[in-house]
Amino acid sequence: MPASSSTNDTVEVITLGGTVAMTRSSEAGGATPSLTGADLVDAVPDLRRAAQITVEDFRQLPGASLTPADIVALMEHIAKTEAEGVRGVVVTQGTDTIEESAFLADLYYREDMDIPVVFTGAMRNASLPGADGPANILAAVQTAASADARGLGVLVVFGDEIHAARHVRKMHTTSITAFASPNVGPIGHVVEGTPRIHNRGQRTPSVPWPSGPQPRVEVVTAALGSDGFLLDTLKDTVQGLVIAAFGVGHVPASWCDRLEALADTIPVVLASRIGTGSVLTSTYGFAGSESDLIARGLIGAGTLDPFKARLLLSAHLAANSPRAEIEAAFAARR
């Protein structure tokens, strides 16, 4: 049964903006962030049966305009919230970047933290028929208030599915069932208001919070016939690089010398543009194969897609992690 509002369990709803907080200002205008956290909470009558609710309007931005600095500030706020005795946290934000925001938050989820942190949002803004925001917020609060969610790190709840932040991906541009964890599936579901966790998984080590400014780390994608010219423009301009390679980790042979030269000066991570499955290490041996690139100094991304690999690399560079620690962090993702 859902928790009664008479309990001492408090869930804080933290808003960052996004479609879930958007309405259309006029018939001709497009949707923009305009709803407050109180507006979102008031739109879900059953919410206060799940937990006592507090609201923090933290940002009012489209998901595309959020930055790593926003997520660092969010996790600093959540750490204070946990110290004050809040039972769980729900973060609402735009779905454009929710998989990246949740993953970065999970990287900064310290080993001494236990509080459930649940990201959610909406694919349909509040002006549209069948807006999915209220149901997603309710399921997220029910998850954040659950004892079973403690110690799981950062989660994403959409369509009554519970996903681990490290695995979840947005798989469709408009569907209300856009989110999935293609490598492992959801770790649980919300059934009749009760979160049911099927797989607790294994947590990976957190990353120290930044000790300096955010580094510039870019993604370059391999494509048929690309000669790698863009790689020549990156010398002395980026602190890290992720290659979104073909298949299991392959690039055109014309890229190899350029990538080796870059890997001599900055960390270069080899991910797959496919987004599911793992980059291999020793199956193929031709020029531009995964084993060739790793021998040239590239770091395999394991199962991480290029965008999450970029965040893991950026977080370690921002913490001034040594090369060996960066390599170990990616090895843990295989």
Secondary structure, 3 states (H helix, E strand, C coil): CCCCCCCCCEEEEEEEECHHHEEECCCCCCEEECCCHHHHHHCCCCHHHHCEEEEEEEEEECHHHCCHHHHHHHHHHHHHHHHCCCCEEEEECCCCCHHHHHHHHHHCCCCCCCCCEEEECCCCCCCCCCCCHHHHHHHHHHHHCCHHHCCCCEEEEECCEEEECCCCEECCCCCCCCEECCCCCCCEEEECCEEEECCCCCCCCCCCCCCCCCCCEEEEECCCCCCCHHHHCCCCCCCEEEEEEECCCECCHHHHHHHHHHHCCCCEEEEECCCCCCCCCCCCCCCCCHHHHHHCCCEECCCCCHHHHHHHHHHHHHCCCCHHHHHHHHHCCC
